[in-house]
Amino acid sequence: MKVIEDDRKDSKIVLLINTIDDLWYLKNILSPGDNIITSVYRRQEQKTDMTRSKAVERKRIKIKLKIEKVDFLPYTDNLKILGEIVEGENTGSHQSVMIGVDDEITLIKDLDSQESQLLKESVDNLYTNTIVFASMDDESCNVAILKSYGIQDMGEIVSGKSGKDYESKSSDAGYYNEILQTLKNIKNLATIIVLGPGFEHTKFYEKIKRDPFFNSIDVYDIAETDSGKRGIYEFMAEKQSGDILKGARLAGDEKLVQLFLKNLNKTELSIYGYDEILKYAGMNMLEDLLISESKFRDPETRMLLSQITGVNVHVISDYTDSGDIIKQFGGYCGILRYRA
């Protein structure tokens, strides 16, 4: 996300959407009742002769919209915003707006501290390059892209190996070449993490390293007990992923959720539930607060966040396994600084 203009005095921020990840951040910054200024296309009918069909032009106009609903369509290129036009043509009518990459949008809003943090994260991610997983065994490979809000599946490639009589050399060549071609079609590819059980991931890693196409790309070979998505989440929860994934939001979320579960079972440093969070935050014992994305916009959450200070607040995406875990604990989980 790029900030084109930031006039906090007049509660005005002009943003340029750079990536699909930005749309997830924007979804969590916007709330019903907020005003935005953006452009839409309106059809303009032109009168013609009775014998001719009416020509229809699409005219780009600016409107100011009071938001009623925001829908993020994961792994697509659009954020859908519904609301009422409060300034511009057809004031008072309802309008749906689709915001995508390269679109400009003006927020008329006073951001709170958590919304400001999300905006900063999105701006800091402007130059983040694409991190891709090839999570595999000898039967199949899942290719997936790391996003701020989840893992985007690019597809499963099946090796075709079955039984004891397959031709190993030819099967390997076709299997590996199909994975390589899938990787080469991904834009802005910067890092590839090949992982899985057994020896297949290492054999494929060695093939990547022999291909000149990947000379400028960082490639890692990681042994895991699982393949597929489970292998990816297993890797992200491990300490070794820290240097590779660096500031990736999803990897940080996964580590926090795993720490929460570990503390819950062993150290009693984990708590959950709205009332427990409020209680320990008031005693200045809360270090990290994990809130499910679906709870982040609730009025009770806004009240909670307005009352706590000195706490690291993490909004956990609903589109991840970590988000499912947080929701199972009521949407509010915490990690304490010390035991009560």
C-alpha positions in Angstrom: 0.0 0.0 0.0 1.3 3.5 -0.8 0.1 6.6 1.1 -0.3 9.3 -1.5 -1.6 11.9 1.0 -1.9 11.8 4.8 -3.8 14.7 6.3 -4.7 13.5 9.8 -5.8 17.0 10.8 -8.7 16.8 8.3 -9.1 13.0 8.8 -8.1 12.3 5.2 -5.8 9.6 3.9 -5.4 8.9 0.2 -4.1 5.4 -0.6 -3.0 3.5 -3.7 -3.5 -0.3 -3.6 -0.4 -2.1 -4.7 -1.1 -5.7 -3.9 -3.9 -8.1 -3.2 -2.6 -8.3 0.4 -3.4 -4.6 0.7 -7.1 -5.4 0.2 -7.1 -7.6 3.3 -5.5 -4.8 5.4 -8.0 -2.3 4.0 -10.9 -4.5 4.9 -9.8 -4.5 8.5 -9.2 -0.8 8.6 -12.6 0.1 7.2 -15.8 0.0 9.3 -19.5 0.5 8.7 -20.2 4.2 9.0 -16.8 5.3 7.6 -16.8 7.5 4.5 -14.6 6.9 1.5 -14.1 8.8 -1.8 -13.5 6.7 -4.9 -14.4 6.4 -8.6 -17.1 4.3 -10.2 -18.3 3.8 -13.7 -21.9 4.8 -14.6 -23.7 4.0 -17.8 -24.8 7.0 -19.7 -27.6 6.4 -22.3 -27.6 8.5 -25.4 -30.8 9.2 -27.4 -30.6 8.0 -31.0 -32.9 7.4 -34.0 -35.8 5.1 -33.3 -34.4 2.6 -35.8 -31.0 2.4 -34.1 -30.1 0.7 -30.8 -29.2 2.9 -28.0 -25.5 3.5 -27.5 -24.3 3.1 -24.0 -21.2 4.8 -22.7 -19.5 4.2 -19.3 -18.5 7.4 -17.6 -16.0 7.5 -14.7 -17.3 9.6 -11.8 -16.1 10.3 -8.2 -18.5 9.7 -5.3 -18.3 9.9 -1.6 -19.7 6.7 0.0 -20.9 6.0 3.5 -19.9 2.4 4.1 -22.5 -0.2 5.1 -20.6 -3.4 4.4 -17.1 -4.6 3.4 -16.5 -8.0 1.8 -13.0 -9.3 1.2 -12.9 -12.0 -1.5 -9.8 -14.0 -0.6 -7.4 -15.0 -3.4 -9.1 -12.7 -5.9 -8.2 -9.2 -6.8 -11.2 -7.3 -5.3 -12.6 -5.8 -2.2 -16.4 -5.2 -2.4 -17.7 -2.2 -0.5 -21.4 -1.5 -0.2 -22.8 1.8 0.9 -24.9 5.0 0.4 -23.8 7.8 -1.9 -23.6 10.9 0.3 -21.9 13.2 -2.3 -21.8 13.0 -6.1 -24.3 11.8 -8.7 -27.4 10.0 -7.4 -26.9 11.1 -3.8 -29.0 9.0 -1.5 -28.9 5.9 -3.7 -27.0 2.7 -2.8 -23.8 1.7 -4.6 -21.4 -1.2 -4.7 -17.8 -0.5 -5.3 -15.1 -3.0 -6.3 -11.6 -1.9 -5.2 -8.6 -3.7 -6.8 -4.9 -3.5 -7.4 -3.8 0.0 -8.8 -7.0 1.6 -7.5 -6.9 4.8 -5.5 -9.2 5.3 -2.5 -9.6 8.2 0.0 -10.4 7.4 3.6 -12.3 10.0 5.6 -11.6 8.7 9.0 -9.7 9.1 12.3 -7.6 5.9 12.6 -7.2 4.4 16.1 -3.9 2.8 17.1 -4.7 -0.7 15.8 -5.9 0.6 12.5 -2.8 2.8 12.2 -0.7 -0.3 12.9 -2.4 -2.3 10.2 -1.9 0.6 7.7 1.8 0.8 8.6 2.2 -3.0 8.1 0.6 -2.7 4.7 2.9 0.2 3.7 6.0 -1.6 5.0 5.0 -4.7 2.9 5.2 -2.6 -0.3 8.5 -4.1 -1.4 7.9 -7.6 -0.1 8.6 -10.2 -2.8 6.7 -13.4 -3.4 7.5 -16.4 -1.1 6.4 -19.7 -2.5 6.2 -23.2 -1.0 6.6 -26.5 -2.8 5.4 -28.9 -0.2 5.9 -32.4 -1.5 6.4 -36.1 -1.2 6.9 -38.8 -3.9 3.2 -38.8 -4.7 2.2 -35.1 -5.0 3.3 -31.5 -4.6 1.3 -28.6 -3.3 2.5 -25.2 -4.6 1.3 -22.3 -2.5 2.0 -18.6 -2.1 2.5 -17.0 1.3 0.1 -14.1 1.8 -0.4 -11.8 4.8 -3.8 -13.3 5.4 -3.3 -17.0 4.5 -1.8 -19.6 2.2 -3.0 -19.3 -1.4 -3.1 -22.7 -3.1 -1.7 -22.6 -6.7 -2.5 -26.2 -7.3 -1.6 -29.8 -6.6 0.7 -31.7 -9.0 0.5 -35.5 -8.9 3.6 -37.5 -9.6 1.8 -40.5 -11.3 3.9 -42.9 -9.3 1.9 -45.9 -8.2 2.9 -49.5 -7.3 6.3 -51.0 -7.5 6.7 -51.1 -11.3 6.6 -47.4 -12.3 9.6 -46.1 -14.3 11.4 -44.0 -11.7 13.5 -41.9 -13.9 10.8 -40.9 -16.4 8.2 -40.3 -13.7 10.6 -38.1 -11.7 11.4 -36.0 -14.9 7.7 -35.4 -15.7 6.8 -34.7 -12.1 9.6 -32.3 -11.5 9.2 -30.5 -14.8 5.6 -29.8 -14.1 6.4 -28.3 -10.7 9.2 -26.2 -12.2 6.9 -24.8 -14.9 4.3 -23.9 -12.2 7.0 -22.0 -10.3 8.2 -20.2 -13.4 4.7 -18.8 -14.0 4.5 -17.1 -10.6 5.2 -13.3 -10.8 7.8 -11.6 -8.6 9.2 -14.9 -7.4 11.9 -14.2 -4.8 12.0 -17.2 -2.4 11.1 -20.9 -2.8 10.9 -23.2 0.2 10.9 -26.8 -0.8 9.8 -29.1 2.1 8.4 -32.4 3.0 9.2 -35.9 4.4 11.6 -38.4 2.9 14.1 -37.6 0.2 11.9 -36.3 -2.6 12.1 -32.6 -1.5 16.0 -32.8 -1.6 16.0 -34.4 -5.1 13.7 -31.7 -6.4 15.8 -29.0 -4.6 18.9 -30.2 -6.4 17.0 -30.0 -9.8 16.0 -26.4 -9.1 19.6 -25.4 -8.3 20.7 -26.8 -11.7 18.1 -24.6 -13.6 19.6 -21.2 -14.6 16.1 -19.6 -14.3 16.3 -19.8 -10.5 19.9 -18.4 -10.1 18.7 -15.1 -8.7 16.0 -16.7 -6.4 16.6 -17.9 -2.9 15.8 -21.6 -2.6 15.7 -23.6 0.7 15.4 -27.3 1.3 13.6 -28.2 4.5 12.8 -31.6 6.0 9.4 -31.9 7.6 7.3 -34.8 8.8 4.3 -33.7 6.7 3.7 -32.5 3.2 0.9 -30.4 1.8 -0.5 -27.5 3.8 0.2 -29.3 7.1 3.9 -29.3 6.2 3.8 -25.6 5.5 2.2 -24.7 8.8 4.6 -27.1 10.6 7.5 -25.2 9.1 6.1 -21.8 9.9 5.7 -22.7 13.6 9.4 -23.7 13.8 12.2 -21.5 15.0 14.2 -22.0 11.8 11.5 -20.3 9.7 12.3 -16.9 11.4 15.3 -16.0 9.3 13.8 -17.2 6.0 10.4 -15.6 6.4 11.6 -12.6 8.3 8.7 -10.2 8.8 6.0 -12.3 7.2 2.8 -11.7 9.1 1.4 -15.2 8.8 4.6 -16.9 10.1 4.6 -14.6 13.1 0.9 -15.4 13.8 1.5 -19.1 13.6 4.4 -18.9 16.1 2.2 -16.9 18.5 -0.7 -19.3 18.3 1.6 -22.3 18.9 3.1 -20.4 21.9 -0.4 -19.8 23.2 -1.2 -23.5 23.0 2.1 -24.5 24.6 1.6 -22.1 27.5 -2.0 -23.2 27.9 -0.9 -26.8 28.5 2.4 -26.3 30.4 3.1 -22.9 31.9 -0.3 -21.3 32.7 0.8 -18.2 30.9 -2.1 -18.4 28.4 -5.6 -17.1 29.0 -8.7 -16.8 26.8 -12.1 -15.2 26.8 -13.1 -11.5 26.8 -13.5 -11.1 30.6 -10.1 -12.8 31.3 -8.4 -10.6 28.8 -9.9 -7.5 30.3 -9.0 -8.7 33.8 -5.3 -9.4 33.2 -4.9 -6.3 31.0 -6.1 -4.2 33.8 -3.4 -5.8 36.1 -0.7 -4.9 33.5 0.1 -8.7 33.1 -0.9 -9.1 29.4 1.9 -9.2 26.9 0.2 -10.3 23.7 -3.5 -10.2 22.7 -4.6 -12.4 19.8 -8.0 -11.4 18.3 -9.7 -13.2 15.5 -10.4 -11.1 12.5 -14.1 -11.8 12.8 -14.1 -10.2 16.3 -11.9 -7.2 15.5 -14.7 -5.0 14.4 -17.2 -5.9 17.2 -18.2 -3.0 19.5 -17.0 -4.9 22.5 -13.6 -5.3 20.9 -13.3 -1.6 20.2 -14.2 -0.9 23.8 -11.6 -3.5 25.0 -8.9 -2.0 22.9 -9.7 1.5 24.1 -9.1 0.4 27.7 -5.8 -1.5 27.4 -2.2 -0.1 27.0 1.2 -1.6 26.7 -0.1 -4.7 25.0 0.9 -6.2 21.6 -2.3 -6.6 19.6 -2.4 -9.2 16.8 -5.3 -9.5 14.4 -5.3 -13.2 13.3 -6.7 -13.8 9.8 -9.9 -15.9 9.5 -8.4 -17.6 6.4 -5.8 -19.6 8.3 -5.6 -22.6 10.6 -4.4 -20.2 13.3 -7.5 -18.1 12.9 -9.7 -21.2 13.3 -7.9 -22.0 16.6 -8.4 -18.5 18.0 -12.1 -18.7 17.1 -12.4 -21.9 18.9 -11.3 -20.1 22.1 -13.9 -17.4 21.6 -11.9 -15.0 19.5 -9.9 -13.6 22.3 -6.6 -15.2 23.5 -3.8 -13.8 25.5 -0.2 -14.5 26.6 0.8 -13.2 30.0 4.2 -11.6 31.0 4.3 -13.7 34.2 2.2 -16.1 36.1 -0.6 -14.9 38.4 
